[in-house]
Amino acid sequence: MRFLPALLFTATLIAQTAPIQLRVDATNAPQRILHAHLTMPAQPGPLTLVYPKWIPGEHTATGPIANLVGLKIVAPGQTVAWQRDSVNMCAFHVTVPAGASNLDVDFDYLPPSSGSTATSGSSTTSELAVLNFNQLILYPEGSDPDKLQYQTTLQVPKGWRYGTALPIRRESGDVIEFQPVDATMLIDSPVSAGRYYRTIDLGTDRGARHYVHLAADSPGALELSAETIQQYKNVVTETGALFGSRHYRDYHFLYTLSDHVRAFGLEHHESSDDRSQERAAIDPQLLKASAYLLPHEMVHSWNGKFRRPEGLATGGYDLPMKGDLLWVYEGLTNYLGEILAARSGLWTADEYRQELAITAAALEAQAGRKWRSLEDTAIAAQLLYGTDDEYSEYRRGTDFYPEGTLLWLEADVTIRRLSKGSKSLNDFCRIFHGGTGGKPELKPYSFKDVVAALNSVQPYDWERFWLDRVRAVTPRAPLDGITASGWKLVFRKEPSAMQKAREGRYKEMDLMYSLGMRLKEDGNIVDVAFEGPAKKAGIPPATQVIAVNGHQFTPMVLRESVGRGEPIELLIHDGDYYRSHRIEYAVGERYPYLERDPGIPDVLSAITSPLASQGAAR
């Protein structure tokens, strides 16, 4: 925490003696306008109010201060002038007038219709809204968010329903009054609301109730099958079997289904802000392509919220976060979220292997592995979120997610091998993320803590294991976890079911392992492999394929041409010019798969088997 001069810090302490009253009017959410009114105790003299900048889980300074408008501050009987800090754009300086004991603060927040990152991106439509309170508050600089109390009231559009982990005091019509909570819990507890809304009870496990709240742009998108609901219930059961405890009172999946909000997931201690396409919960292909989302975000309740790297546990929202351990925070979560998708039935074991093959092939093909370590992608995460797709495998992006899957798989297989099958990474999860549970709490950790916990499960040189894989520049992807678990990466001419689901979800063609390019269904080239055939032919990304061998482009025409195994002539639209490029490629289509190695025991199938039915965390 950054301390302030004595006078200002004393004023802040006095301001904490009573809750800040927050009233949020979301009745104009369909028009992308939210209104916030705060009444906060204050003491005469200088005071700085700040807007949250570094949002937990987003790993970068995403506080959308540019969308705060109409700021007005009033003390009893008079308007109070404010001045923005010339360095910290999220700070506002005021002087509380003599005789004043509180300030009334009003402003509007304008949710964007597109762009930006995570929660600062599109979050509302005419039929639904996701409200994140970090966008709707100011607080006295220097305050401890664990002690600063807010009494919050929310008004939603008429007839809308809602879901949240925030404890509720009372409801009256479209107005919800929440129980007083500290700033940490308020910011960690978003609200989803909508005209078309459904809440599904996922049952009680280890004393905690679980729900999925669905907000959609149409009523049909809420008609989940009984099988899908059971699989979500299985996610709850399997996380209990994996971790052995729950660090929350109850848990709420806030699942937003819309083609007009930014698709992503953001973890919270007692809930998760999950967003996908409108039909993602009912369309088999979309359901398959996004099946990892809810398990991934739920794992974060343990790995990311309860246990968090020291560099990401800054105790506030205005201090920069350090991401060097994101390969644990996000990488381990990525691994666990994917195997939980398989253990719960959202994926079959074969679909899990297809997804793993896609991950392995993409990382193995990266030109950027020759210059950049995995740790550097974690340290530079705040720069890499939201970067362009062009030459992405040369730049490297937030690879601590997918590469974390491969590395933690290797750690899991290593434990199983050294212990002769008596131990696994499941034991690490119980030791590292377990405990009494029952309520939210934070327990930061260091790299040494991770190593010590692994050694308590299975003695080994875990420090060297991780340093060799995370800190070193490694031109080859870490595929030892796959090969040691009885499988190997191969390529075939037909796309797998998971490959088709991915392409359908993003409306793309992935020809990175043949022509060395990825393009949209309209021919727009999203990315080009830095060392692939397309680049060697002079084709850059952010251009468009117009014709294939003189034939007007369609996805089918291009696929058939690639499949014939002959050089291809592409007419490319690049800015104001049209140019022909000849790609000297004659191998045919190539898509990644995992193939069984009969000479090595099939450990991977054991890893993806449900834990709950085994009665133990093996």
N, C-alpha and C positions, 0 to 999 in steps of 0.2 A: 504494500500500500504506500502511496506517496503522501507524505504529511505536508500540511500547509502551515503558514505562519500562525502564531499562537492566537491572534485575534480572530482570524477566519475559522480556524479549527474549532475554537470555543463556540462560535456561532453555529457551526455545523452540529456539534454535540447537542446544543439546545434544540436545534431543529429536529433531532431524532426523538425527543421526549414524547411526541404525539405522532400518530400515523399521518402520512400524506394521503389526502383524499383524492382519488383518481376516478373521474367519470368519463367513460368512453362512449361516444354516440356513434354507432356503426350503421345507423339507419340509411345513410347514403353510400354504403359500401358498394352497391351495384353501379354507382356513378364514380367509384374510385375516390371517395372522400371519407376520411375518418376524422372525427373531432375528439380532442382530448382536453379535459379541464382538470387542473390540479390545484388543490388548496394545500399549501404546505406551511407549517409553522416556521417562523423566521425571527431573527433578532436584528434590530437596527445596526446598520454598518455594511461593509462590503461583503458580497456573497457571489460565488460563481456556481452557476448551474451547468451541468454537463449532460450530454446526450450519449447513450451507450454506443461505443465505437467498435470494440473487439467483442464479438458475439461468440460465446462458447459453442464449439462444434463446427463453426464455419471456418476456423483456422486462418482468418484474415480480417482486416479491418473493414467490415461490411456494413457498419451502422449507416443507414441511408439518410444522412443528415440533409442532403440536397432536397429530400422530399418533405422536410418539415417547413411549413409555410404559415403565414398569418400569426406569428408569435406576438403575444401581447401579455404584459405582466402588470398587475394592478395590486396596489396596497389599498387598505380601506380609504376611500375618498380620493385616490389619486393614481394616475398612471405612472409606472416606474420605467425609466429609460433603461435600455439594455445595450450592450456592445459586445459583438462577437470577438473572441480572442484572435489576434492576427496570426497565430501559429496553429493553435488547436481549433479547427473549424467546428468542433463539437462542444465548445465551451462558450458560455454567455456570462458576462460580468454585469452585475447590478449593484446598486446601493439601496439597501432596505431603509426607508425613511424613518425618522424618529417617531416613536409612538406606535409603530406597526408591530403586530405580533404574528402576522401571516401574510403570505402572498397568494394571489390568484393568478394562475398561469393558463393561458389558452393558446392552442395552436391546432392546425389541421395537418394531417399526414395524407399525402397523395400516393396511394399504391400505384406503381407503374403498370403499364399494360404489357410490357415485354422487357427483355434484356436483364442486365444486372446479374447478381450472384445469389443463389439460395433464397433466403427469406426476403431479401431486398428486391427480388424479382417479382414477376406477376403473381399475385396472391388472391385476386378477386375476379369474379365474373358477375353477370346479372343475376345468377342463381346461387352463388356461394361466396364465402370469404374465409380466409385463414388470418387470424389476428395474432400478431406477435407483440407482446407488450414492450419489448425493448424499443419499438418504433413509436411508442405512445407515452413515454415518460421522460422527465428530466429529474435530476437529483442533485443535491448539494455536493460539490466537489470535496473529496476526502472522506465521504461517507463509507462505512463498512456495509456492503450490500447484504450481509448476513444479519445485520441488526436494524437496517432501515426499513420501517414498516409502511405498507401501503394498504389502504382500505379501498377496494376497487368495485365499481359498479359498471355494468355493461348493458347497453340497449342495442338489441339486434333488430333488423327489419321485421316488420309485422308478419307473423306466421312462420318465421324461420325457427328451426331447432338448432341445437348446438351440442358440442361435446368438449370436455376439458378435464384435466387432472386437478384444477384448482378447487379447493373445498368451497362449497356453496353455503351461504347463510340463509338466503331466502330468494324466492322468485315472485314476480308480479307481472303478469302479461309477458311483454317482450323485454322486461328488465330483470337482470340477474345481479344480485348483490353477493359478492364473494366474502368469505371470511378474511380477516386481516392476515397478510403474509409478508415475509421479508422480500426485499427486492430480488434476491437470488431466486427464490421460488416463483415469484411473479414472472420474471423474464424466462424462467425455465418451464413455464406452463402456458403454451399457446391455447387459443380457442379456435375450433373450426365451427362454422355455422352455415346453414343453407336452407333453401326452400325444399329441396329434395334430400331428405336426410334419413338415415337409418342407423340405429344402435343395436349391435348384436352382442349379447352376453357370451363371453368365451369361457366362463366358469371360474371357479375358485381353486387356487393351487397354493399350498403352504400359507393359507390364511389370507391371500390377496385376491381380490376380484380383478377380472380382466375383461376389457371391452374393445371392440372395434367400432368406431364411429365413422360412417361413410357419408360424405357430402358429394353430390354429383350434379352435373348440369342437366340430367334427365332422370326420370324415375326408373326407366329400364336398366340403367347402369347399376342400380342397387340390388338387382335380383340375383344375388349370389346363389350358386348351387349348394345343396347340402354337403356335397363332397368338399367344396372349397372352404366352407365354414368349419367343417371337421378338421381340415388341414391347418387352419389358423388356430384351432383349439390345440392341435398337436404341437404347434410352435410353442405355446404356453407350457405344455407338459414337458417338452424336450428341453426347454431352457431350465426348468426346475431340476430335471435330472442331471443336466450338465453342471450347473453352478451350485446346486444344493441349498441356496437361500435367495431371498429377494430383498433388494434394498429399496423398497417402495411400499406404500400403503395399499395402493391399487394401481393398475396400469391401463392406459388408454392409447390405442392406436388411432390417430386422427388421420384417416385415409381420404384424401381428396382426389376425386376422379373427374378430370376435365382436360380437354385439349387446349385450354386457354390459360392455364396457370403453369408456372415453371415446374417441371418434373424433377424431383429430387427427394431425398430423405434427410431429416435433421433430427438428431437424438435429443431426448430430454430424459430427466431422471424417472419420471412417472408417466411419461407419454412419449410419442414420437410424431413428428410432422411428416407424413408420408404422402407423396403426390405422384400420380401417374395418369396415363391417358384415360379418357372417359370410360372406355369399355374394358379397362385393364383387369377388372375383377370378374368379368363374365365371358370375354372372348378367349378361347383356349390359347391362341398364339400369343396375345398380349399378356395373359396370365402367366404363361411359361417364361416369357422374356423378362418379366418384372418380379418373379417369384422370390428372389433373394431380398427384396426391399424391406418387407416387414421384419423378417428374422434378423437382418443386418442391424436395423435401427433398434430393435429390442435388445440385442446383445450389448449395445452401447450403454444400456442402463447399468450394466456391470463394468464393462470395459470402455471407459470414456467419461462416465458420470461418477460412479462410485470410485473406481480406480482411474486416476488421471495422471499423466506425466507432470512432473513439477513445473516444467516450462509452460504448460497450458493451464495451470492452476494459479492464476495471477491474483485472485481475490477481488477482482473488479473488472471494469469494462473499458478502462482508458489506458491500460498498460499493454504494450506489445506482447504477443505470445510467441513462444519458441517451439518450433515443430519438429525438433530433431528426433523425437521418439514417436512420430506418427506411424512408423512401421509397426509399432505395437498398438497404438490407439486405433488406427484405421486398418492396418494390415492384418492383425489378429482378428479383428471384428469381421473383416472381409472373409477370412478363412472360415470362421465359425458360422457366419451368416449363411454361407453357401452350403456347408455340410448340414446345417439345421434345415435348410430348404429341402434337402434330400431326406433327412431323418423324419421330417414332418409329413412327407408325401407331396409337397408342392412341386418337387422334382422327383423323377425316378432316379435310380442309381445311374442309369445310362445317360440321362439328361445332365446329371451332375458332371459326369466324365466328359461329355461333349463341351460343357461350359469350361471345364478345366483345360481342355485341349485348346479352346479358343484363347484363353489367357496365356497358356504356355507358348503358343505359336506367335502371338503378338509380341511378347517380351523377347523371344528368341530372335525375332527379325529386326529388333531396334538398332538403328545405326547409332543412336545416342548413348548406347551402353559403352561405347569406346571412349567417351570423354566424361561422362557424368555418373557419379555413384548414386545408389539408392538413397543414402542419407542426405545427399544434396537436394534430391527432389523433396524430401521431407522438410529440410531447413528452409528451402525456397518455396514452400507450399503457398505462402501468401502471394507470391508472384505468379504461380502456375494455375491457380483456379481461374477459370474464365479465359485462358489463352486460346488463340485460334487453333483450328485443326491442322492448318497447313504445315507439312513436314513435322507432324507431331512426334513421330518415332525417332526423329533426329534430335529434336529439342528435349524430349522426354517430358512427361507431364506429372500428374500426381500418381506416380507409379507405385507408391507405397501401398496403395490399395491392392492391385492385382498381384504385384510381386510379393506382397505380404502373404497372399494366399499360398504361393509356392514355397516361401520360406517357412511358414508355420506348418505346412504339410510336411516339409522335410524334418522339422523339429519333432512333430508328432510321430513320424515313422522312426526317427532315431531313438526316441524314448521307448517305443514299442520293441525295437530290435534289441537295444541294450538290456532291457528288463525282461526279455524273452516273453513279451506279451502280457506281463503282469501290471504294467503301468502305461499311461498314455497322456496326451495333452489334456484329456478330460480331468485328470488328477491335478494338473497345474491350475486349471480353471477353478477347481474347488478350493485349492489352497490360496491362490492369488486373489480371487474374486469372491470367495465365500464369506463366512462370518455370520454374525447373529442375524443381521438383516431386520426387516420390518419397517424401516423408515429411510428416507434419503439421507445420505451422508457422503462426505468426500474424504478419500484417503489417497493422497498423492504418492507417486513412486518415482524412482530413478532407474537408470539402466542397471545399476548394481542390484536393485531390488528384484528386477526381472531375472537376472542371472541367479541370484540366491534362491528364488522360488523354484526355478527349473532344477537346480542342483538338489533341492530338498525332495524333488520327485525322482530324479535320476542323476546321480553324479556323472559329470562330464565337463569338458572344457567349453562351457557354454559361452563364456566371454569371447573366446577366440572364434567359436562357431559364428556368432553374430557379427563380430568385427570384420571377419573375412567376407561376409556376404553383404553387409550393409554399408560399410565405410569404404571398402575397396572398389575400384573401377573394374567391373567384370564384363568383358565383351560377350560372354555367353549367359543365357538365362539360367537360373538355378532350377534345373529339371531333376535333380537327384531324388527329390521327394516322390516324384512320379515313377521314376525307374525303380527305386527301392521298394515301392509299394506294389510292384508287379505289373506295371503298364509302361508303354512307350508312345511317344508322339509320332504320328504318321500323317500322311496326306492322301486324300482320296478325291475323286473327280466330282462327287456329288456333295452338295452342302448338307450338313447334319440338320436334324430337327431344330436344335438350338440356334444354329446359324441362320436358318430360315426365319425363326421367331425373332431374332435380333434384327434381321434385315426388314422384316415386316413392321416391327415396332418403329424403326427409325426411317422407314421408306428409303432404304439404301441398297446398293449392291457392293459387297465387299470382295474385291478382286485383288487384295493386297498380296496374296501369295501366288498370283499368276501375272497379271499385267502390272502389279505394283501400284494400284490405285483404288480408292473408295469413292463412290459417286452416288448421288441421289437418283431417284427414279426418272427425273427429268433430264439427266445427263450432266448436271452440275458436279464438278469434281471437288469433293470435300478434302481429300488428302492424297498425297503421292509419296510412295516409299522413296526415301532419299537415295537408296542404292538399287532401286528397282527398274524394270524395263521401261516403264512410262517416262520416268525422269531421264533415263539414258536417251530416250527418243526426243527429248526436249519439251515434254509436256509439263507445265507447272500446275499446281493446285489453284483453286479459285477460278477455273475456266470451265467451259462447257463442251461436252461432246455433241456434235451436230449430226455427224454421219459416220457410219462404220462400213469400210470398203465400198463407199459410194452409196450405201443404203441409209435412208433416214434412221437416226438412232431410236431404238426402243431397248429396254432392258433385255428382251428376248433376243433381239438381233445381236447385241453385243455378246451375250452368253454363248449363243450358238457359234459365233465367230471364234471366240476364245476356245470353245470345245473342239473345234476342228483341228486345233494344233498347227495353225499356219500363221505367218506374219500378218499383222493387222494394220490397215491404214485408217487413221482417225482424222476427221475434220474437226478442228477445235476452234471454238469462238473465244477469243482472248481480247477483252476490251473492245476496241474498234476494228479488230482484225480477225480474219479467218485464215487458218493455216492447216496444212495437212502434215501429219506426223506418222511415220512408219515405225511400228513397234516390232522389233525382231524377237518375237516370242513364239515358240512352237511346242509347248509342253501340254497345253490344255488347262482346264480348270483344276484348282488345288484348294482343298479345304481341310482343316485340321481335325484329327480324331485321336483318341487314345485306343491303342491296340493291346490286347492282353499278351504278356510275356509269360509263357507257361513255366519257364525255369525259375520264377521267383514267386513266393507266396502272395496271394491277393490281399494285401493289407488295406487297400483303398476301399474295398467293399465292406470290410469290418468297420472302417472309420465312418462310413455313411449309414451304417445300420442304426435303427432307433435305439436310444439308450433306455427310454422309459420301460420298454418291454423286457430289458435285461435285468432291471432291478438294481443296477450298480453303475458307477461311472467308469466303466471300462471302455 
